[in-house]
Amino acid sequence: MTQGGTLHVGLDIIRVSRVERAIRRWGDHFLDRVFTPAERQECGERPASLAARFAGKEAVLKALGTGRARGIRWTDVEIRTRATGEPWVQLHGAAAQWATALGVKEWRISLTHDGDVAAAIVVALG
């Protein structure tokens, strides 16, 4: 932890098949409600990549200590990928406001998926 700073951690794990079922059942309605256009473009049709991002969003919400309360929408938490392949977090709307109130200045995130499991861990630094 940085001197005088804050540290918040979030962890989430999800079955890829759960995201696949949601896509089959609700299609674009589910995808548009949960993922930003940039996230969908970066993941394409790969359910494992979408599941890892879903876990990333949940992990961010856990680090914020809010869940999806306080008016935070799924798309307020955006998990993007740099050209190097490194994932990064960008917050919008209520999620950004809550992070600012907590004193969060930067995020670190790691995503993974293997078989039917996707997981994410985030660290929020202030």
C-alpha positions, 0 to 999 in steps of 0.5 A, a space after each residue: 500500500 502506498 504511504 497515506 493511500 488507500 487500497 481496495 481489492 476485489 475478486 470474482 470468478 464465474 463459469 463461462 457457461 453462465 455467460 454463454 447461457 445468458 447470450 443464448 437466452 437474451 442475446 443483444 439485450 444482455 450484451 448491450 446491458 452489460 458490455 460497452 460497444 468497445 468491450 464487445 468489439 474487443 471480445 468479439 464473439 468469444 464467451 470466455 473473454 466476455 466472462 472474464 470481463 464480467 468477472 472484472 466488472 464484479 471485482 471492481 464493484 466489490 473493490 468499490 464496496 457497492 455491488 451494483 447499488 448506488 445507481 451503478 450500471 454494468 456499463 459504468 465499469 468498462 474493462 478495456 485492453 491495451 494494444 499490448 494485451 494488458 487489461 485496464 479499467 475505465 469508470 463512468 457515471 456513478 461508478 466513477 463518482 463513487 471511486 472518486 469519493 473513496 479516493 481511488 486514483 488508479 486501478 490494476 486488474 488481472 483477468 484469466 480464463 481456463 475451460 469453463 472458469 473465468 476470474 478477475 482480481 482488481 486492486 484500487 489504489 488511492 
